[in-house]
Structure formats: C-alpha cells, structure tokens
Amino acid sequence: MRLVAACRPIAIEERPGGVLFRLQANDDANVRLTCVLHLASPAPLTVAEAAVAGLLCESRTLAQIAHLRGVSVNTIKSQVRQVFRKLEVDSRVALVRRLAP
C-alpha cells in the first residue's frame, strides 16, 4: 500500500471488462506499476437472447428474426434490449464487434 501511495497516475485507460492504471513513483522515474481493475462480468445471455444476438449479427431484420423464432416482433425487441444492456452495447455494429473473435 505504501508503494501505491507514493505513486502518481500517468495513464488511465478503459478496457473491455476493466480499467487499466499506469502509475509512476513520485521520487523515481524508473519505477512504474501497472494495475488492471477487472469489473464484474455482465449477466450471461439466455439461450433465446444468444440466438437473437446471433441472428442480429447475420444482419437479419427484427421481423425476420421474429418469424424464424416463432414469436412476435415485440418479444424480439425486448430480447434485443436485454442483449444490448447485458453486453453494454448500443448498436448492431457494437454488438458484432463485441461478439467477434
């Protein structure tokens, strides 16, 4: 704890799933410390949400997904909202980037 107290931040970066801190000792330019704070992972997707997410990544429309899944468009809209919330994305492009290997 004394080491961290004697350091100043030189970089703070948001990373997927966490925050990276780079610290440098106040009295020595050669002493650096890198810490990564991992945030709790979001809630896992249900089977239905994962299926909807996969179809969204295939560029299917909400109507096409509803027809393929045998449910209403409103059900798909609700599942899309849950997928976006759980994966912390706000668009289809961000969803594809998040799920891409």
N, C-alpha and C positions, 0 to 999 in steps of 0.2 A: 504494500500500500504506500510506503514511503516513496518507492520508485515512481509510481503514477502521480503522486502529489508534487513531485519535483519536476514534472514534465509539462510541456505546453503542446496543445494540438497544432499540428502542421497540415493536416488534411482530415476531412470527414467526408465520406462518400456513402451514399445509399446504394446498397446492393440488393439483388433479389433475395428476400428472406432475411435480411440483416443490415447492419450498419458497420462500416469499417472506419476505425480511428487510427491515425498515424500520429504518434507522439514523439517529441524530442526533448531530451533532458535540458533543463534550463542552463546548466553550467557546462555542458559538454556537447558540442555539435556532432560528435561521432556516436553518441548513444541515442538510438532510436528504438521505439517499441511500436509494434503493430498489433492492434486488438480488433477482433471481429465480434460484434454483439449479434447473435442469431435470435431473430424474433420467432415467436411461436408459429408453427405452420398453420395455414388456414384449414378449416374443416374439409375433410375429404368429400369428393363428389359422390353423390349416389349413383347407382347404376344408370338410372334414367338420365341424370344430368350429364354423366360421362358420354352417353350415347348422343345426346343433343349436342354436346360440345364437339364431338367427332363430326357430326353432320354439318355443324356450322363451319368447321374447318374445311369441309368439302365444298363450301360456297352454296349450300342449299338455302332456299328461302324458308321463312317460318312456315308458310303454307305447305311446302314440300315436306318439311320435317314432320309437321302435324299429320299429314296424310300417311307418311311412312310409319309413324309411331302409332297411328290409330287413335289420336287424341285431338282435342280442339287446339286452335291457334292460341287461345288464351292460356292453356296449360303450357304450351311451348314458350310463350312469352315469360311466364312465371319461372320456368326452369332456366331460361336464358339469363334472367335477372339474378337467379341464385348462383349460376355458374360464374357470371361476371363478378358478383360480390365475393364469392369464395376464393376465386383466383386473383382477385384485386386487379381486374382489367376493366376498361370502359369501351372497348370496341372489338369488332371481329379481328381486326389486324393485330391488336394487342393480344387477343386470345391465341391466334395462330403462333405468334412469336413466343408466347408463354409455353405453349404445348409442343413446339418444335423441338426436336432432339438437339 
